[in-house]
Amino acid sequence: MKFGEVYSYRNAKEAKKYIGKKGMFSDSLRDILDLPAACDVLILMEIKEGETYPFAGEHKDVFQFFRPILEEDEPLMTNRQLAEWLAKGNGELSCEGGQMASSDSVYYKGEEDNSVSSTTLIRRWKDTEWVRPTKAIYEEDCK
């Protein structure tokens, strides 16, 4: 994902252009800067200038910090979709930064509908570059 700048009470007025847009909300500056997965993702509904917690999301909860999402990542395959993609002989998988590759996938029962890990990479047999296993790739190769 691509994120915009972090807004707080100091520059809340500048964030008004993002009302109605999706963003990350947090009361922790560290989380909103370094741990986006720990933040709430909501639609910015209201900004109350001069308040310590100026940003209201769609559920009317208020937060100290807001960071707009400028570009979202494509949705990733589920564990079951990746297993099917591999079983049909489309290519191989690896883990980002890993040294090994495999042509099969293993996951726990009950986690078949969970998205694959964000560190999972795949490569079609005819390709040389590793890419994220997006649902678009699954649709192209398995439907």
C-alpha positions as CSV (number, residue, x, y, z in Angstrom):
1,M,0.0,0.0,0.0
2,K,1.0,3.6,-0.6
3,F,0.3,6.0,2.3
4,G,0.1,9.8,2.5
5,E,1.6,11.9,5.2
6,V,0.6,11.6,8.9
7,Y,-1.9,14.1,10.2
8,S,-2.4,15.2,13.8
9,Y,-4.0,18.1,15.6
10,R,-1.2,20.4,14.2
11,N,-2.2,19.9,10.6
12,A,-5.7,18.6,10.8
13,K,-7.1,21.3,8.6
14,E,-5.0,20.1,5.7
15,A,-6.5,16.6,6.0
16,K,-10.0,17.9,5.1
17,K,-9.4,16.9,1.5
18,Y,-9.5,13.3,2.6
19,I,-13.0,13.3,4.1
20,G,-14.9,10.4,2.6
21,K,-11.6,8.6,1.8
22,K,-10.1,5.5,3.4
23,G,-7.2,5.8,5.8
24,M,-5.4,4.5,8.8
25,F,-6.4,5.7,12.2
26,S,-4.4,5.4,15.5
27,D,-3.6,7.0,18.8
28,S,0.0,5.8,18.4
29,L,2.4,7.7,16.2
30,R,4.8,4.7,16.2
31,D,2.0,2.4,14.9
32,I,0.8,4.7,12.2
33,L,4.4,5.2,10.9
34,D,5.9,1.8,11.3
35,L,3.1,-0.8,12.0
36,P,0.2,-0.1,9.6
37,A,-1.3,-3.5,10.3
38,A,-1.9,-2.4,13.9
39,C,-4.0,0.6,12.8
40,D,-7.8,0.8,12.2
41,V,-8.7,1.2,8.5
42,L,-11.8,3.4,8.2
43,I,-13.4,6.1,6.2
44,L,-12.6,9.6,7.4
45,M,-15.9,11.2,8.3
46,E,-15.2,14.3,10.3
47,I,-12.3,16.5,11.5
48,K,-12.6,18.7,14.6
49,E,-9.9,21.3,14.5
50,G,-8.3,22.3,17.8
51,E,-9.0,18.9,19.4
52,T,-6.3,16.5,20.7
53,Y,-8.3,13.7,18.9
54,P,-9.6,15.4,15.8
55,F,-10.2,12.5,13.4
56,A,-13.5,10.7,13.4
57,G,-13.9,7.5,11.4
58,E,-17.1,6.0,10.1
59,H,-18.0,4.5,13.5
60,K,-17.6,7.9,15.2
61,D,-14.6,6.7,17.2
62,V,-12.1,9.5,17.4
63,F,-8.3,9.2,16.9
64,Q,-5.2,11.3,17.4
65,F,-3.6,10.5,14.1
66,F,-4.8,9.9,10.5
67,R,-2.9,8.7,7.5
68,P,-4.6,8.5,4.1
69,I,-4.3,5.3,2.0
70,L,-3.3,6.6,-1.5
71,E,-3.1,3.3,-3.3
72,E,-4.3,-0.1,-2.1
73,D,-2.5,-3.3,-2.8
74,E,-4.3,-5.8,-5.0
75,P,-6.1,-8.5,-2.9
76,L,-4.0,-11.7,-2.5
77,M,-5.1,-15.2,-3.2
78,T,-6.5,-17.3,-0.3
79,N,-4.5,-20.3,0.9
80,R,-6.8,-22.6,-1.0
81,Q,-6.5,-20.6,-4.2
82,L,-2.7,-20.7,-4.0
83,A,-2.8,-24.4,-3.4
84,E,-5.0,-24.9,-6.5
85,W,-2.8,-22.6,-8.6
86,L,0.2,-24.6,-7.7
87,A,-1.5,-28.0,-8.0
88,K,-2.5,-27.1,-11.6
89,G,1.1,-26.7,-12.4
90,N,1.2,-23.0,-12.9
91,G,4.4,-22.3,-11.1
92,E,6.2,-22.2,-7.8
93,L,6.2,-20.3,-4.6
94,S,8.8,-18.8,-2.3
95,C,9.0,-16.6,0.8
96,E,10.3,-13.0,0.4
97,G,13.9,-13.0,1.4
98,G,13.9,-16.9,1.6
99,Q,16.4,-19.2,-0.1
100,M,14.0,-22.0,-1.0
101,A,11.2,-22.5,-3.6
102,S,8.4,-25.1,-3.7
103,S,5.7,-26.2,-6.0
104,D,3.3,-27.1,-3.3
105,S,1.6,-25.2,-0.4
106,V,0.7,-26.2,3.1
107,Y,-1.8,-24.5,5.4
108,Y,-3.8,-25.4,8.5
109,K,-7.4,-26.7,8.2
110,G,-9.8,-23.9,8.8
111,E,-7.4,-21.3,7.2
112,E,-8.3,-22.1,3.6
113,D,-10.1,-18.8,3.2
114,N,-7.5,-16.7,4.8
115,S,-5.3,-14.6,2.5
116,V,-1.8,-15.9,2.0
117,S,1.0,-14.2,3.9
118,S,2.1,-10.8,2.6
119,T,5.7,-12.3,2.3
120,T,4.6,-15.0,-0.1
121,L,5.8,-14.8,-3.7
122,I,5.0,-16.8,-6.8
123,R,6.6,-17.3,-10.2
124,R,5.1,-18.8,-13.3
125,W,7.2,-21.4,-15.0
126,K,7.8,-19.2,-18.0
127,D,8.7,-16.1,-15.9
128,T,12.0,-15.0,-14.2
129,E,10.6,-12.5,-11.6
130,W,8.8,-13.3,-8.4
131,V,5.5,-11.5,-7.8
132,R,2.8,-11.3,-5.1
133,P,0.1,-14.0,-5.6
134,T,-2.9,-11.8,-6.4
135,K,-6.5,-12.9,-7.0
136,A,-6.1,-11.5,-10.5
137,I,-3.4,-14.0,-11.3
138,Y,-5.6,-16.8,-9.9
139,E,-8.5,-15.7,-12.0
140,E,-6.3,-15.6,-15.1
141,D,-4.8,-19.0,-14.6
142,C,-7.5,-21.0,-12.9
143,K,-10.9,-19.8,-14.2
